[in-house]
Structures are given as C-alpha cells and as structure tokens.
Amino acid sequence: MLKNYISNLLRKLGVIHFIDDLRFYKQKIQNKKQNDLFKQKHTTVKLPPDYLIYEAFQLRYDSYYYGGKLTAEWILDYCSKYKTLENLKILDWGCGPARVIRHIPDLIDLSNEVYGTDYNALSIEWCQKNLANIEFSVNDINPPLQYKNEQFDIIYGISIFTHLSEELHYQWIDELYRVLNIGGILLLSMQGDNFRVKLTDHERESFDNGSLVVRGNVKDGHRVFSAFHPTAFMKKIFKNFTILEHVVRKPEGMSTIPQDLWIIQK
C-alpha cells in the first residue's frame, strides 16, 4: 500500500519521467552483458535503439526478440480458432518497435497481408527502414487510423489500452470497430483482476464497482500511464462486439503479472 501511495505522489509531483529515465539507465547497465552476448550470437538480427526497446517492454534483447516471437505465436494460435489464417489482412495496433509483428510474416501463409501502426514516429521510422513484408504507418494518440472501413480481418493490440484514458478507450474501441471487417477478430490485452494487488484502497473500491482506474499525470500513451480494467467495464465498452473469450491467466510462477486477454468479434 505504501509503495502505491508513493508512486501516486511522485506522479503528482511531476518527477515520474525522471524516475523512468533512471530505470532505463539501470536496465541498460544491468543487462549489458546479456545484451552484448545476444548480439554476438545473433549477428543478423536487426535491433531497434535501446530506448525504443525499453519503451515497448524491457531492455533485454532476448526478451524483445524471443518474447516477441512467443507472443506472436500465441496470438496466432488464439486467432486460428476463429479464422483460417489465409488471405487475411492483419493489423498490429500499437506495434511499437515491432517486438511482436516482426515475427508474424514468418509464421503465416504468404497470402496474408500484415500491417503495423503506432503513434511513436521514431519506432515506425525504424520499422520501415529495417523490416520487410510489413506495411507500417504512423497514427496519432487520438483516432482516426489511416485505413478504410472494414479493412482488416484480425486486429490485435497488446498492452495498448493499458496506457490510455477512459475517453480514449471509447474513441479507440469505436475506431477499431470501424476498420475491422464484419466477422473480424479483435484481440486485446488488459490489466484485469490480477492487478488488484497493485491498487490503493480507494482505487480498489472503484475497480470493484466496475469503474476503469487510471493513473495519469503523464500524457496518454506513455509507458508510465496506467489503466486497470474490471470485467464490468470491459463488457460495457465491448457492447457492439460478440465476446468470444475472456482469458485470465494465473500469475503463479510468472515473472510478471499476466494481463487478461479479450477475444471479441464484430
């Protein structure tokens, strides 16, 4: 409880960016040996600049690369339950420095088209210069996307809504609905019930009453902006979709708290 109180106080005092920079340099120093070893063993793997990797997950090259591949595999496994992965248009919404999407073309049939979009122009610039067989574009923190109505058969967003305000939750779910094809699949990860332990008493009361809990005081989309998602709230914003699965993974034995997975259909 004290840790959460201090974290909220630091956000209000405006020093959270400074602390985040310290975390970046701490990880850079701590993981230097492992990261150097990864580069020695994987000389052909193109890696984004360190801070872009840190923003997307953590500054570990093996986690970025192999963890991204593992995530790509389970995304496709879930989607394949509802779609034959042929002749589809697939969008990674919030692709960042391509931790996940860089692996998608190698895991699916060549008849599919793969797209990635993100509001971080530096990440997209790196992706466009270094990764083939994927069409990348920059979006704003607010909708719309630069895509046509009903353009995509599968859209996934991993830990994207976790960094958005309540207003942007409603705006973006409507936008994703717009660009998703009829019968299309939307796969999203959220900070659900597993994250109750990170909340203050006041936050937990709101969460248990079905309200979205937001820790802001930084701009939407920043890695330290955090939103927590009770099931009742998610069902409300998914009112125009059919909920196919709500997956809650148990945190036992995991190094990080697992996010909920929602698989819904237009």
Backbone as CSV, one residue per row, in Angstrom:
resi,resn,N_x,N_y,N_z,CA_x,CA_y,CA_z,C_x,C_y,C_z
1,MET,0.826,-1.198,0.000,0.000,0.000,0.000,0.869,1.260,0.000
2,LEU,1.908,1.280,0.842,2.810,2.424,0.908,3.492,2.654,-0.429
3,LYS,3.886,1.552,-1.095,4.543,1.669,-2.395,3.620,2.334,-3.406
4,ASN,2.342,1.933,-3.408,1.389,2.525,-4.343,1.155,3.995,-4.025
5,TYR,1.087,4.340,-2.722,0.886,5.733,-2.324,2.048,6.610,-2.796
6,ILE,3.265,6.116,-2.592,4.448,6.869,-3.002,4.469,7.042,-4.518
7,SER,4.119,5.967,-5.245,4.101,6.041,-6.710,3.122,7.100,-7.184
8,ASN,1.918,7.139,-6.576,0.925,8.137,-6.973,1.383,9.551,-6.625
9,LEU,2.046,9.701,-5.469,2.542,11.009,-5.061,3.600,11.518,-6.031
10,LEU,4.493,10.622,-6.453,5.545,11.019,-7.385,4.964,11.466,-8.719
11,ARG,3.893,10.808,-9.147,3.244,11.222,-10.386,2.707,12.653,-10.249
12,LYS,2.090,12.924,-9.110,1.519,14.248,-8.903,2.600,15.313,-8.818
13,LEU,3.762,14.963,-8.318,4.853,15.924,-8.201,5.599,16.127,-9.512
14,GLY,5.268,15.320,-10.527,5.867,15.506,-11.842,7.274,14.967,-11.984
15,VAL,7.696,14.039,-11.129,9.055,13.509,-11.209,9.083,12.100,-11.803
16,ILE,7.917,11.631,-12.240,7.850,10.247,-12.703,8.690,10.031,-13.956
17,HIS,8.823,11.064,-14.822,9.648,10.924,-16.026,11.116,10.735,-15.650
18,PHE,11.552,11.479,-14.633,12.937,11.359,-14.179,13.208,9.956,-13.662
19,ILE,12.286,9.424,-12.885,12.447,8.067,-12.347,12.453,7.045,-13.477
20,ASP,11.608,7.263,-14.475,11.578,6.335,-15.610,12.904,6.352,-16.361
21,ASP,13.516,7.536,-16.514,14.834,7.614,-17.147,15.878,6.853,-16.334
22,LEU,15.794,6.958,-15.017,16.724,6.217,-14.157,16.565,4.720,-14.346
23,ARG,15.314,4.273,-14.476,15.064,2.842,-14.700,15.676,2.386,-16.016
24,PHE,15.562,3.235,-17.019,16.145,2.903,-18.318,17.657,2.691,-18.199
25,TYR,18.343,3.630,-17.595,19.800,3.516,-17.481,20.196,2.372,-16.548
26,LYS,19.395,2.106,-15.553,19.664,0.971,-14.671,19.591,-0.334,-15.454
27,GLN,18.530,-0.487,-16.266,18.405,-1.690,-17.085,19.533,-1.781,-18.109
28,LYS,19.916,-0.655,-18.661,20.983,-0.638,-19.668,22.284,-1.182,-19.069
29,ILE,22.576,-0.778,-17.837,23.791,-1.246,-17.164,23.652,-2.704,-16.730
30,GLN,22.522,-3.025,-16.106,22.316,-4.376,-15.583,22.331,-5.433,-16.685
31,ASN,21.786,-5.110,-17.843,21.609,-6.107,-18.902,22.678,-6.040,-19.988
32,LYS,23.681,-5.217,-19.786,24.697,-5.024,-20.827,25.378,-6.331,-21.212
33,LYS,25.769,-7.133,-20.245,26.481,-8.370,-20.543,25.607,-9.324,-21.346
34,GLN,24.351,-9.492,-20.913,23.442,-10.383,-21.631,23.133,-9.847,-23.018
35,ASN,22.949,-8.542,-23.115,22.629,-7.958,-24.418,23.805,-8.049,-25.388
36,ASP,25.015,-7.845,-24.873,26.204,-7.996,-25.723,26.331,-9.437,-26.214
37,LEU,26.027,-10.381,-25.339,26.098,-11.798,-25.714,25.064,-12.125,-26.788
38,PHE,23.856,-11.554,-26.652,22.815,-11.772,-27.661,23.290,-11.276,-29.023
39,LYS,23.870,-10.085,-29.071,24.337,-9.529,-30.350,25.449,-10.371,-30.958
40,GLN,26.298,-10.937,-30.120,27.367,-11.799,-30.625,26.812,-13.070,-31.251
41,LYS,25.746,-13.610,-30.673,25.161,-14.863,-31.157,24.180,-14.648,-32.301
42,HIS,23.658,-13.438,-32.448,22.614,-13.170,-33.444,23.023,-11.969,-34.293
43,THR,24.047,-12.150,-35.042,24.620,-11.027,-35.799,23.701,-10.523,-36.907
44,THR,22.734,-11.329,-37.329,21.851,-10.910,-38.423,20.541,-10.303,-37.924
45,VAL,20.293,-10.357,-36.619,19.055,-9.812,-36.073,19.178,-8.296,-35.941
46,LYS,18.283,-7.586,-36.602,18.283,-6.126,-36.512,17.536,-5.708,-35.248
47,LEU,18.177,-4.868,-34.436,17.591,-4.431,-33.171,17.328,-2.935,-33.194
48,PRO,16.183,-2.499,-32.669,15.899,-1.067,-32.582,16.822,-0.399,-31.554
49,PRO,16.876,0.927,-31.537,17.614,1.628,-30.492,17.133,1.219,-29.101
50,ASP,18.027,1.270,-28.139,17.730,0.751,-26.806,16.486,1.362,-26.175
51,TYR,16.322,2.677,-26.284,15.183,3.277,-25.586,13.856,2.851,-26.208
52,LEU,13.829,2.597,-27.508,12.612,2.112,-28.138,12.264,0.715,-27.627
53,ILE,13.278,-0.117,-27.430,13.037,-1.446,-26.853,12.521,-1.309,-25.434
54,TYR,13.128,-0.438,-24.647,12.721,-0.227,-23.252,11.278,0.267,-23.176
55,GLU,10.908,1.204,-24.048,9.543,1.723,-24.055,8.528,0.627,-24.328
56,ALA,8.890,-0.316,-25.192,7.957,-1.355,-25.597,7.800,-2.450,-24.546
57,PHE,8.847,-2.722,-23.781,8.764,-3.825,-22.820,9.825,-3.663,-21.744
58,GLN,10.997,-4.188,-21.972,12.131,-4.040,-21.072,13.404,-4.151,-21.903
59,LEU,14.499,-3.606,-21.370,15.733,-3.536,-22.153,16.518,-4.835,-22.068
60,ARG,15.907,-5.887,-22.591,16.554,-7.196,-22.703,16.358,-7.659,-24.136
61,TYR,17.461,-7.781,-24.878,17.345,-8.152,-26.279,16.694,-9.522,-26.461
62,ASP,17.011,-10.460,-25.580,16.415,-11.792,-25.718,14.913,-11.758,-25.439
63,SER,14.492,-10.932,-24.450,13.062,-10.799,-24.174,12.351,-10.107,-25.322
64,TYR,12.989,-9.078,-25.865,12.411,-8.380,-27.010,12.214,-9.346,-28.177
65,TYR,13.251,-10.116,-28.489,13.188,-10.954,-29.686,12.417,-12.258,-29.447
66,TYR,12.847,-13.053,-28.486,12.197,-14.348,-28.266,10.840,-14.197,-27.585
67,GLY,10.740,-13.226,-26.669,9.445,-12.976,-26.055,8.437,-12.475,-27.072
68,GLY,8.899,-11.633,-27.996,8.024,-11.156,-29.054,7.558,-12.278,-29.959
69,LYS,8.465,-13.199,-30.267,8.082,-14.342,-31.103,7.064,-15.233,-30.408
70,LEU,7.269,-15.472,-29.121,6.330,-16.291,-28.354,4.947,-15.638,-28.318
71,THR,4.920,-14.315,-28.136,3.643,-13.608,-28.134,2.968,-13.696,-29.495
72,ALA,3.731,-13.550,-30.561,3.176,-13.677,-31.911,2.561,-15.058,-32.115
73,GLU,3.217,-16.083,-31.602,2.722,-17.452,-31.772,1.399,-17.656,-31.044
74,TRP,1.301,-17.157,-29.795,0.029,-17.406,-29.106,-1.091,-16.516,-29.609
75,ILE,-0.768,-15.333,-30.140,-1.800,-14.525,-30.788,-2.390,-15.281,-31.974
76,LEU,-1.526,-15.827,-32.817,-1.997,-16.556,-33.996,-2.716,-17.838,-33.607
77,ASP,-2.272,-18.491,-32.541,-2.955,-19.696,-32.064,-4.391,-19.379,-31.646
78,TYR,-4.559,-18.284,-30.910,-5.912,-17.905,-30.498,-6.761,-17.529,-31.706
79,CYS,-6.211,-16.745,-32.613,-6.976,-16.290,-33.772,-7.347,-17.448,-34.697
80,SER,-6.477,-18.448,-34.784,-6.733,-19.582,-35.677,-7.920,-20.421,-35.214
81,LYS,-8.362,-20.232,-33.979,-9.560,-20.928,-33.504,-10.813,-20.388,-34.178
82,TYR,-10.719,-19.165,-34.690,-11.894,-18.500,-35.243,-11.729,-18.090,-36.705
83,LYS,-10.474,-18.126,-37.202,-10.209,-17.743,-38.582,-9.176,-18.685,-39.187
84,THR,-9.385,-19.088,-40.433,-8.336,-19.755,-41.175,-7.344,-18.694,-41.616
85,LEU,-6.086,-18.889,-41.271,-5.093,-17.836,-41.486,-4.585,-17.826,-42.925
86,GLU,-5.501,-17.531,-43.827,-5.189,-17.422,-45.248,-5.967,-16.250,-45.840
87,ASN,-5.298,-15.503,-46.726,-5.922,-14.380,-47.427,-6.555,-13.367,-46.470
88,LEU,-5.856,-13.083,-45.401,-6.348,-12.142,-44.399,-5.491,-10.877,-44.373
89,LYS,-6.088,-9.804,-43.884,-5.357,-8.586,-43.578,-5.287,-8.463,-42.061
90,ILE,-4.063,-8.401,-41.539,-3.819,-8.439,-40.105,-3.151,-7.141,-39.676
91,LEU,-3.666,-6.525,-38.610,-3.129,-5.253,-38.121,-2.639,-5.402,-36.680
92,ASP,-1.398,-4.957,-36.454,-0.878,-4.787,-35.099,-1.097,-3.324,-34.727
93,TRP,-2.096,-3.069,-33.869,-2.413,-1.712,-33.430,-1.545,-1.384,-32.208
94,GLY,-0.626,-0.428,-32.378,0.331,-0.113,-31.318,1.542,-1.022,-31.386
95,CYS,2.091,-1.155,-32.586,3.146,-2.151,-32.818,4.479,-1.773,-32.188
96,GLY,4.669,-0.474,-31.859,5.947,-0.062,-31.285,7.110,-0.409,-32.196
97,PRO,8.249,-0.845,-31.622,9.414,-1.206,-32.434,9.362,-2.655,-32.921
98,ALA,8.122,-3.135,-33.195,7.912,-4.427,-33.876,8.317,-5.636,-33.046
99,ARG,8.206,-5.554,-31.733,8.555,-6.703,-30.881,7.786,-7.952,-31.299
100,VAL,6.507,-7.777,-31.635,5.649,-8.916,-31.998,5.523,-9.053,-33.510
101,ILE,5.209,-7.947,-34.182,4.815,-8.031,-35.591,5.954,-8.490,-36.497
102,ARG,7.204,-8.272,-36.113,8.311,-8.684,-36.974,8.306,-10.193,-37.217
103,HIS,7.683,-10.956,-36.328,7.666,-12.415,-36.457,6.449,-12.926,-37.231
104,ILE,5.401,-12.112,-37.338,4.145,-12.576,-37.926,4.314,-13.094,-39.359
105,PRO,4.986,-12.360,-40.268,5.076,-12.866,-41.650,5.718,-14.245,-41.764
106,ASP,6.631,-14.588,-40.877,7.299,-15.886,-40.941,6.448,-17.005,-40.359
107,LEU,5.357,-16.658,-39.686,4.540,-17.659,-39.007,3.234,-17.957,-39.727
108,ILE,2.954,-17.238,-40.828,1.685,-17.401,-41.521,1.918,-17.586,-43.016
109,ASP,0.847,-17.946,-43.693,0.877,-18.143,-45.136,1.156,-16.816,-45.850
110,LEU,1.865,-16.879,-46.961,2.240,-15.680,-47.702,1.046,-14.947,-48.307
111,SER,-0.119,-15.591,-48.331,-1.304,-14.946,-48.895,-1.847,-13.834,-47.992
112,ASN,-1.382,-13.784,-46.750,-1.858,-12.776,-45.805,-1.089,-11.465,-45.965
113,GLU,-1.737,-10.349,-45.630,-1.103,-9.042,-45.616,-0.978,-8.575,-44.170
114,VAL,0.187,-8.029,-43.817,0.468,-7.658,-42.437,0.750,-6.160,-42.352
115,TYR,0.094,-5.501,-41.391,0.221,-4.066,-41.209,0.554,-3.758,-39.744
116,GLY,1.275,-2.665,-39.539,1.568,-2.203,-38.192,1.413,-0.701,-38.102
117,THR,0.855,-0.222,-36.992,0.700,1.216,-36.798,1.012,1.578,-35.363
118,ASP,1.539,2.787,-35.159,1.901,3.239,-33.819,1.996,4.758,-33.826
119,TYR,1.803,5.368,-32.643,1.889,6.829,-32.585,3.311,7.317,-32.378
120,ASN,4.241,6.408,-32.110,5.646,6.771,-31.950,6.317,6.780,-33.329
121,ALA,6.537,7.972,-33.850,7.082,8.100,-35.204,8.488,7.528,-35.313
122,LEU,9.272,7.584,-34.238,10.626,7.030,-34.271,10.595,5.513,-34.419
123,SER,9.668,4.866,-33.722,9.530,3.412,-33.854,9.139,3.026,-35.273
124,ILE,8.169,3.750,-35.826,7.709,3.433,-37.183,8.809,3.697,-38.198
125,GLU,9.560,4.756,-38.022,10.670,5.036,-38.932,11.674,3.895,-38.924
126,TRP,12.005,3.389,-37.737,12.943,2.261,-37.661,12.351,1.024,-38.342
127,CYS,11.086,0.754,-38.070,10.437,-0.422,-38.660,10.440,-0.359,-40.184
128,GLN,10.101,0.801,-40.723,10.043,0.950,-42.179,11.395,0.733,-42.836
129,LYS,12.447,1.120,-42.157,13.785,1.005,-42.730,14.385,-0.390,-42.567
130,ASN,13.898,-1.172,-41.620,14.597,-2.399,-41.256,13.808,-3.696,-41.419
131,LEU,12.496,-3.615,-41.617,11.686,-4.830,-41.661,10.915,-4.917,-42.969
132,ALA,10.966,-6.090,-43.581,10.292,-6.317,-44.861,8.961,-7.042,-44.655
133,ASN,8.147,-7.035,-45.701,6.885,-7.785,-45.755,5.838,-7.287,-44.764
134,ILE,5.993,-6.048,-44.287,5.024,-5.435,-43.387,4.848,-3.981,-43.824
135,GLU,3.598,-3.521,-43.850,3.318,-2.132,-44.204,3.070,-1.334,-42.919
136,PHE,3.911,-0.343,-42.657,3.834,0.423,-41.414,3.291,1.826,-41.667
137,SER,2.610,2.374,-40.649,2.139,3.753,-40.724,2.100,4.349,-39.324
138,VAL,2.147,5.687,-39.287,2.081,6.418,-38.026,0.639,6.862,-37.783
139,ASN,0.171,6.692,-36.556,-1.129,7.233,-36.170,-0.939,8.247,-35.051
140,ASP,-1.978,9.003,-34.757,-1.953,9.943,-33.647,-2.408,9.216,-32.389
141,ILE,-2.256,9.859,-31.221,-2.742,9.263,-29.978,-4.267,9.194,-29.981
142,ASN,-4.897,10.047,-30.797,-6.349,10.025,-30.982,-6.681,9.417,-32.342
143,PRO,-7.849,8.790,-32.474,-8.287,8.348,-33.793,-8.448,9.546,-34.721
144,PRO,-8.507,9.309,-36.068,-8.676,8.020,-36.725,-7.359,7.399,-37.183
145,LEU,-7.445,6.147,-37.592,-6.349,5.478,-38.268,-6.408,5.791,-39.766
146,GLN,-5.305,5.572,-40.437,-5.232,5.860,-41.870,-5.664,4.646,-42.708
147,TYR,-6.788,4.054,-42.322,-7.255,2.848,-43.017,-8.728,2.991,-43.374
148,LYS,-9.141,2.195,-44.343,-10.514,2.226,-44.820,-11.441,1.500,-43.853
149,ASN,-12.725,1.752,-43.999,-13.715,0.998,-43.238,-13.599,-0.494,-43.546
150,GLU,-13.703,-1.314,-42.517,-13.744,-2.776,-42.657,-12.569,-3.315,-43.468
151,GLN,-11.379,-2.800,-43.198,-10.201,-3.202,-43.974,-9.548,-4.471,-43.441
152,PHE,-9.680,-4.746,-42.128,-8.893,-5.817,-41.514,-9.757,-6.983,-41.022
153,ASP,-9.160,-8.171,-41.128,-9.828,-9.391,-40.650,-9.410,-9.733,-39.230
154,ILE,-8.193,-9.355,-38.850,-7.692,-9.558,-37.499,-6.962,-8.288,-37.064
155,ILE,-7.291,-7.807,-35.883,-6.548,-6.706,-35.262,-6.163,-7.164,-33.864
156,TYR,-4.922,-6.924,-33.482,-4.531,-7.197,-32.102,-3.809,-5.995,-31.516
157,GLY,-3.977,-5.818,-30.226,-3.318,-4.734,-29.502,-2.876,-5.240,-28.148
158,ILE,-1.577,-5.368,-27.941,-1.032,-5.931,-26.701,-0.599,-4.790,-25.786
159,SER,-1.291,-4.677,-24.667,-0.994,-3.659,-23.646,-0.999,-2.247,-24.233
160,ILE,-2.048,-1.932,-24.994,-2.216,-0.594,-25.549,-3.268,0.183,-24.758
161,PHE,-4.427,-0.424,-24.543,-5.444,0.235,-23.727,-4.955,0.471,-22.293
162,THR,-3.945,-0.260,-21.878,-3.395,-0.082,-20.531,-2.726,1.268,-20.339
163,HIS,-2.538,2.024,-21.431,-1.869,3.325,-21.353,-2.750,4.456,-21.894
164,LEU,-4.074,4.262,-21.823,-4.976,5.261,-22.379,-6.030,5.691,-21.351
165,SER,-6.473,6.943,-21.471,-7.515,7.482,-20.599,-8.862,6.841,-20.925
166,GLU,-9.830,7.066,-20.045,-11.154,6.487,-20.271,-11.783,7.025,-21.551
167,GLU,-11.633,8.319,-21.797,-12.183,8.901,-23.018,-11.615,8.228,-24.259
168,LEU,-10.297,7.968,-24.243,-9.674,7.329,-25.400,-10.049,5.860,-25.506
169,HIS,-10.427,5.231,-24.420,-10.942,3.857,-24.513,-12.159,3.825,-25.447
170,TYR,-13.089,4.738,-25.219,-14.312,4.761,-26.024,-14.012,5.173,-27.463
171,GLN,-13.147,6.154,-27.645,-12.827,6.600,-29.000,-12.146,5.501,-29.801
172,TRP,-11.196,4.807,-29.179,-10.430,3.813,-29.920,-11.224,2.529,-30.165
173,ILE,-12.089,2.148,-29.237,-12.855,0.929,-29.497,-13.811,1.163,-30.668
174,ASP,-14.331,2.387,-30.790,-15.175,2.708,-31.944,-14.356,2.714,-33.234
175,GLU,-13.125,3.219,-33.172,-12.282,3.265,-34.359,-11.860,1.861,-34.795
176,LEU,-11.524,1.018,-33.848,-11.158,-0.359,-34.191,-12.348,-1.101,-34.780
177,TYR,-13.537,-0.815,-34.266,-14.758,-1.389,-34.835,-14.909,-0.947,-36.292
178,ARG,-14.616,0.319,-36.558,-14.758,0.857,-37.919,-13.863,0.136,-38.912
179,VAL,-12.595,-0.082,-38.575,-11.651,-0.647,-39.541,-11.650,-2.175,-39.544
180,LEU,-12.409,-2.789,-38.636,-12.485,-4.254,-38.588,-13.594,-4.752,-39.500
181,ASN,-13.298,-5.783,-40.257,-14.270,-6.370,-41.167,-15.392,-7.058,-40.386
182,ILE,-16.549,-7.174,-41.005,-17.641,-7.916,-40.380,-17.208,-9.374,-40.199
183,GLY,-17.354,-9.878,-38.994,-16.865,-11.216,-38.673,-15.410,-11.234,-38.260
184,GLY,-14.775,-10.050,-38.294,-13.362,-9.968,-37.937,-13.119,-10.153,-36.449
185,ILE,-11.869,-10.477,-36.112,-11.468,-10.782,-34.738,-10.608,-9.648,-34.192
186,LEU,-10.925,-9.211,-32.979,-10.129,-8.215,-32.264,-9.611,-8.863,-30.992
187,LEU,-8.285,-8.871,-30.829,-7.635,-9.488,-29.673,-6.879,-8.414,-28.907
188,LEU,-7.217,-8.254,-27.616,-6.660,-7.170,-26.800,-6.244,-7.692,-25.429
189,SER,-5.175,-7.131,-24.881,-4.778,-7.480,-23.518,-5.016,-6.290,-22.597
190,MET,-5.430,-6.592,-21.340,-5.817,-5.568,-20.373,-5.266,-5.927,-18.990
191,GLN,-5.147,-4.912,-18.137,-4.758,-5.133,-16.748,-6.023,-5.381,-15.931
192,GLY,-6.347,-6.668,-15.766,-7.593,-7.061,-15.125,-7.443,-7.393,-13.652
193,ASP,-8.198,-8.402,-13.214,-8.268,-8.744,-11.784,-6.919,-9.064,-11.171
194,ASN,-5.995,-9.599,-11.939,-4.674,-9.924,-11.390,-3.958,-8.692,-10.838
195,PHE,-4.365,-7.509,-11.309,-3.676,-6.272,-10.930,-4.317,-5.566,-9.736
196,ARG,-5.347,-6.160,-9.137,-5.977,-5.553,-7.951,-4.960,-5.336,-6.840
197,VAL,-3.975,-6.222,-6.751,-2.983,-6.131,-5.667,-2.127,-4.877,-5.787
198,LYS,-2.099,-4.252,-6.953,-1.284,-3.051,-7.164,-2.047,-1.766,-6.853
199,LEU,-3.334,-1.884,-6.557,-4.175,-0.721,-6.381,-4.224,-0.268,-4.925
200,THR,-4.439,1.026,-4.731,-4.695,1.551,-3.394,-6.118,1.155,-2.973
201,ASP,-6.443,1.356,-1.700,-7.782,1.008,-1.223,-8.852,1.765,-1.998
202,HIS,-8.621,3.048,-2.241,-9.598,3.856,-2.976,-9.726,3.366,-4.423
203,GLU,-8.604,3.068,-5.041,-8.625,2.568,-6.417,-9.321,1.209,-6.483
204,ARG,-9.064,0.371,-5.497,-9.655,-0.966,-5.494,-11.172,-0.895,-5.334
205,GLU,-11.631,0.060,-4.553,-13.077,0.238,-4.399,-13.719,0.621,-5.723
206,SER,-13.092,1.542,-6.454,-13.616,1.928,-7.769,-13.571,0.763,-8.741
207,PHE,-12.461,0.040,-8.721,-12.295,-1.123,-9.605,-13.384,-2.149,-9.335
208,ASP,-13.623,-2.455,-8.061,-14.618,-3.467,-7.705,-16.038,-3.014,-8.017
209,ASN,-16.235,-1.695,-8.151,-17.540,-1.175,-8.550,-17.697,-1.111,-10.066
210,GLY,-16.699,-1.609,-10.787,-16.798,-1.700,-12.240,-16.300,-0.494,-12.991
211,SER,-15.555,0.402,-12.317,-15.043,1.596,-12.978,-13.603,1.402,-13.415
212,LEU,-13.262,1.965,-14.564,-11.879,1.978,-15.008,-11.047,2.798,-14.022
213,VAL,-9.883,2.288,-13.630,-8.966,3.011,-12.749,-7.792,3.494,-13.589
214,VAL,-7.522,4.802,-13.540,-6.471,5.390,-14.361,-5.481,6.123,-13.469
215,ARG,-4.202,5.863,-13.694,-3.134,6.637,-13.070,-2.462,7.430,-14.179
216,GLY,-2.776,8.715,-14.212,-2.279,9.552,-15.285,-1.129,10.428,-14.844
217,ASN,-1.356,11.757,-14.961,-0.335,12.765,-14.662,0.861,12.698,-15.605
218,VAL,0.765,11.911,-16.644,1.666,11.942,-17.790,0.763,11.834,-19.012
219,LYS,1.315,12.093,-20.192,0.471,12.069,-21.381,0.012,10.653,-21.696
220,ASP,-1.181,10.580,-22.296,-1.692,9.287,-22.749,-0.672,8.621,-23.656
221,GLY,-0.562,7.288,-23.515,0.343,6.530,-24.364,1.714,6.307,-23.779
222,HIS,2.110,7.126,-22.776,3.426,6.954,-22.180,3.461,5.655,-21.374
223,ARG,4.628,5.040,-21.291,4.740,3.735,-20.637,4.359,3.775,-19.158
224,VAL,4.456,4.944,-18.500,4.109,5.004,-17.080,2.659,5.430,-16.851
225,PHE,1.925,5.751,-17.921,0.475,5.950,-17.823,-0.150,4.566,-17.685
226,SER,-1.016,4.387,-16.700,-1.504,3.032,-16.440,-3.003,3.018,-16.202
227,ALA,-3.689,2.098,-16.869,-5.129,1.910,-16.696,-5.401,0.461,-16.294
228,PHE,-6.403,0.287,-15.411,-6.742,-1.035,-14.880,-8.205,-1.326,-15.188
229,HIS,-8.478,-2.554,-15.654,-9.729,-2.846,-16.356,-10.584,-3.912,-15.663
230,PRO,-11.611,-3.511,-14.913,-12.543,-4.501,-14.368,-13.396,-5.115,-15.476
231,THR,-13.832,-6.325,-15.253,-14.610,-7.045,-16.263,-15.868,-6.290,-16.662
232,ALA,-16.558,-5.686,-15.684,-17.806,-4.983,-15.981,-17.574,-3.830,-16.946
233,PHE,-16.469,-3.121,-16.775,-16.160,-2.005,-17.677,-15.881,-2.517,-19.079
234,MET,-15.132,-3.608,-19.174,-14.797,-4.140,-20.492,-16.043,-4.594,-21.236
235,LYS,-16.949,-5.242,-20.543,-18.179,-5.679,-21.198,-18.991,-4.482,-21.687
236,LYS,-18.893,-3.364,-20.985,-19.618,-2.164,-21.394,-19.047,-1.587,-22.686
237,ILE,-17.719,-1.486,-22.778,-17.153,-0.886,-23.992,-17.173,-1.857,-25.179
238,PHE,-17.376,-3.146,-24.893,-17.466,-4.139,-25.972,-18.902,-4.398,-26.394
239,LYS,-19.806,-3.488,-26.098,-21.231,-3.746,-26.292,-21.597,-4.023,-27.747
240,ASN,-20.810,-3.510,-28.705,-21.130,-3.732,-30.118,-20.441,-4.963,-30.702
241,PHE,-19.708,-5.679,-29.861,-18.997,-6.884,-30.284,-19.613,-8.121,-29.630
242,THR,-19.256,-9.269,-30.173,-19.529,-10.539,-29.507,-18.261,-10.981,-28.788
243,ILE,-18.360,-11.229,-27.492,-17.199,-11.684,-26.725,-17.040,-13.196,-26.941
244,LEU,-15.919,-13.575,-27.533,-15.650,-14.989,-27.794,-14.922,-15.650,-26.629
245,GLU,-13.930,-14.948,-26.084,-13.168,-15.483,-24.951,-12.678,-14.351,-24.062
246,HIS,-12.676,-14.623,-22.768,-12.005,-13.757,-21.788,-11.052,-14.673,-21.017
247,VAL,-9.772,-14.531,-21.297,-8.755,-15.423,-20.739,-8.063,-14.725,-19.566
248,VAL,-8.139,-15.333,-18.392,-7.456,-14.823,-17.207,-6.402,-15.842,-16.799
249,ARG,-5.152,-15.491,-17.004,-4.054,-16.402,-16.677,-3.627,-16.218,-15.230
250,LYS,-3.373,-17.306,-14.548,-2.941,-17.251,-13.161,-1.487,-16.787,-13.082
251,PRO,-1.174,-15.906,-12.122,0.180,-15.355,-12.050,1.221,-16.264,-11.409
252,GLU,0.797,-17.404,-10.850,1.748,-18.272,-10.181,2.869,-18.708,-11.118
253,GLY,4.111,-18.534,-10.660,5.262,-18.989,-11.432,5.663,-18.061,-12.558
254,MET,4.975,-16.922,-12.721,5.297,-15.989,-13.802,6.113,-14.833,-13.243
255,SER,7.063,-14.340,-14.028,7.942,-13.259,-13.569,7.233,-11.915,-13.540
256,THR,6.195,-11.749,-14.343,5.400,-10.529,-14.349,3.926,-10.893,-14.213
257,ILE,3.123,-9.945,-13.753,1.695,-10.200,-13.609,1.068,-10.314,-15.001
258,PRO,0.381,-11.407,-15.283,-0.195,-11.573,-16.634,-1.446,-10.728,-16.835
259,GLN,-1.547,-10.138,-18.006,-2.728,-9.372,-18.356,-3.850,-10.297,-18.824
260,ASP,-5.086,-9.817,-18.664,-6.239,-10.520,-19.229,-6.180,-10.426,-20.750
261,LEU,-6.747,-11.423,-21.389,-6.846,-11.433,-22.845,-8.318,-11.481,-23.231
262,TRP,-8.728,-10.524,-24.052,-10.096,-10.476,-24.571,-10.069,-10.750,-26.073
263,ILE,-10.869,-11.708,-26.500,-11.018,-12.003,-27.926,-12.467,-11.761,-28.288
264,ILE,-12.700,-10.775,-29.146,-14.057,-10.363,-29.478,-14.226,-10.318,-30.991
265,GLN,-15.482,-10.303,-31.428,-15.769,-10.388,-32.870,-16.799,-9.349,-33.261
266,LYS,-16.575,-8.751,-34.433,-17.536,-7.803,-34.999,-18.603,-8.571,-35.743
